[in-house]
Amino acid sequence: MGDDQLLSAGHVLTMDAANTVLTDGAVLVRNGTIQAVGKRTELEGKHPDAARTHYGNCLLMPGLVNAHSHSGLLRGTAEGLPVWDWLRMYIDPMHRVLNAREAEAASWLCYAESLLAGSTTVVDMWRFMHGSARAADRLGLRAVLVPYVGEHPDYDYFETLDSNERLLEDWHGGAEGRISVWVGLEHLFYASPERHRAFIDLALKYDTGFHTHSNEAEIELREMDRRYGKRSIHVLRDLGFFEPRHTLLAHCVWLDDGEIALLAEHGAGVAHNPVSNMKLASGIAPVEKLLKAGVAVGIGTDGEKENNNLDMFDDMKCASLLAKLNTLDAGALDGWQVLRMATIDGARSIGMGDTIGSLEPGKRADIIAVRTDTPRMTPLLGEGEFFNLHYNLVHAARGSDVEMTMVDGRVVAEAGRLLNADLDGLIAEVHAVLPDLFARRAAFLADHRDGAVSPV
């Protein structure tokens, strides 16, 4: 067929159930859907009319799934504090003064960075997200948009359930299905107890997902015990937050075995944020326990301010190394486990394992080509006793090694260049809006020496 595309490369990592790797492999794409995966010569023979693109010095693999992030403009300016103090002194004061133009500029830049580094799907919790939707639509990103909602008198400067519902009405299923809108809550403490049920009811009304932060810092456990006499996951369960179609919890650092069992029982997903958890000194999530219990665990970069880049390859390496350090076991979280967390298990963690996350017939064609001719990927051993593609991808590759990014069968970035926007223009817009944002935040902090209201 004239609309068929045949992508081929020296190796194809399918990330199917068997972690199948094809040498001299190919992927056939039609109308944004993967039709076949196999040997290049075989697919070329069966589909002689397909448009062919050979990525000779690359491997093909599923696009990366960033299971938790925040657009933002504070990179390198929110440093040196633990999470609750960091929120109080840097982040919430920014939210108090943020405007729609600034928020949209942040999403354009962060989504561009993500695509260039191989992330084809991003779960973004942010503000004024009609602008985020426009950015994802134009750039070609697959996005789960989750407004930062606060329904509490102390946090009335965040999004509201009303604005969350407007975004659901306007953009859920938009951009030819690439945009999903979920119900978001910054944290349970950011909503009054009498408003908790409204979040669940909104997610049920639109049959969509729910996302919040949980068990991120040890101080949260003490506050949960003071307010509810229970640990966080038990509180979420008892309040009904596992009732929506899918629930995704970010961080889950401070879990006990009972909470892990509850997450598995209710099919909740977890977004592991290793770089953020290290930078904010939050702790180390029990990832291997979660995986052993059958919980779908994805990897998230978290925001640009608590990570400083949105390169999922960095987070894959940190996830592996952090698990080894935490358990004093050099075999902890091996290359295949981490790659699955960034692809198919990441897709499962956000409730999309049936449509993205692996290169298999019937799934959407979200595909990246990663260069294999770099010093970092050398030696390249794609078969045999010393097979090392998975280890090189996790421990050596960088987002800058991504040669091509395809979402829904359309190439959206290639050779370090966006195809649907001018990166220089996006950067210039950020520099244009930033001074006034910083000035307004400084003015707020001058009047409030202790920052914003602390959630604990």
TARA-V976203 format. One record per residue. N is the residue number from 1. NEAR is the number of other C-alpha atoms within 8 Angstrom. Layout:
# TARA-V976203
N	NEAR
N	NEAR
This chain:
# TARA-V976203
1	6
2	6
3	8
4	12
5	11
6	14
7	12
8	16
9	15
10	12
11	13
12	15
13	13
14	13
15	15
16	10
17	5
18	5
19	9
20	9
21	8
22	11
23	10
24	11
25	14
26	14
27	13
28	13
29	15
30	11
31	7
32	11
33	13
34	16
35	11
36	10
37	13
38	10
39	11
40	10
41	6
42	8
43	14
44	10
45	7
46	6
47	8
48	6
49	7
50	12
51	9
52	8
53	8
54	7
55	11
56	7
57	9
58	14
59	14
60	13
61	14
62	15
63	16
64	12
65	16
66	16
67	16
68	15
69	14
70	10
71	13
72	13
73	9
74	8
75	10
76	7
77	6
78	12
79	7
80	6
81	8
82	9
83	10
84	9
85	9
86	13
87	10
88	14
89	12
90	10
91	10
92	10
93	14
94	11
95	9
96	9
97	9
98	9
99	7
100	9
101	8
102	12
103	17
104	13
105	11
106	12
107	13
108	12
109	12
110	12
111	13
112	11
113	10
114	13
115	13
116	17
117	14
118	14
119	13
120	16
121	12
122	16
123	12
124	12
125	13
126	13
127	10
128	12
129	12
130	8
131	12
132	13
133	11
134	8
135	12
136	14
137	12
138	9
139	13
140	10
141	14
142	11
143	12
144	12
145	15
146	13
147	15
148	12
149	13
150	14
151	12
152	9
153	6
154	6
155	9
156	10
157	7
158	11
159	13
160	10
161	11
162	6
163	8
164	13
165	9
166	8
167	12
168	11
169	7
170	7
171	13
172	10
173	10
174	11
175	8
176	6
177	7
178	12
179	17
180	12
181	14
182	14
183	15
184	14
185	15
186	10
187	9
188	9
189	7
190	14
191	12
192	10
193	5
194	5
195	9
196	11
197	9
198	7
199	12
200	13
201	8
202	11
203	15
204	11
205	7
206	7
207	8
208	13
209	13
210	15
211	13
212	12
213	13
214	11
215	14
216	14
217	11
218	9
219	7
220	10
221	12
222	8
223	9
224	12
225	10
226	7
227	6
228	7
229	7
230	8
231	10
232	10
233	11
234	10
235	10
236	10
237	9
238	7
239	8
240	9
241	11
242	10
243	8
244	13
245	10
246	14
247	14
248	14
249	13
250	14
251	14
252	14
253	12
254	12
255	11
256	6
257	6
258	7
259	11
260	13
261	9
262	10
263	12
264	12
265	7
266	7
267	10
268	15
269	17
270	14
271	17
272	14
273	15
274	15
275	12
276	11
277	13
278	10
279	9
280	11
281	8
282	13
283	10
284	12
285	11
286	8
287	9
288	9
289	8
290	13
291	10
292	7
293	9
294	7
295	14
296	14
297	16
298	20
299	18
300	15
301	19
302	12
303	12
304	17
305	12
306	13
307	12
308	9
309	6
310	13
311	12
312	16
313	11
314	9
315	14
316	14
317	11
318	10
319	13
320	14
321	8
322	10
323	14
324	13
325	9
326	8
327	7
328	6
329	9
330	6
331	6
332	10
333	12
334	9
335	11
336	10
337	8
338	13
339	11
340	11
341	12
342	15
343	16
344	14
345	14
346	20
347	15
348	15
349	17
350	13
351	8
352	10
353	13
354	6
355	8
356	14
357	18
358	12
359	17
360	11
361	9
362	8
363	12
364	12
365	14
366	14
367	13
368	14
369	13
370	12
371	12
372	10
373	8
374	7
375	6
376	7
377	13
378	8
379	5
380	8
381	9
382	9
383	7
384	6
385	4
386	6
387	8
388	9
389	9
390	9
391	11
392	11
393	12
394	14
395	8
396	10
397	11
398	11
399	12
400	8
401	9
402	16
403	14
404	15
405	18
406	15
407	17
408	10
409	13
410	8
411	10
412	14
413	14
414	12
415	7
416	10
417	8
418	13
419	9
420	8
421	8
422	7
423	10
424	6
425	7
426	12
427	9
428	8
429	9
430	13
431	8
432	7
433	10
434	10
435	8
436	7
437	12
438	9
439	8
440	9
441	12
442	8
443	8
444	9
445	12
446	7
447	6
448	8
449	6
450	7
451	10
452	9
453	6
454	8
455	6
456	7
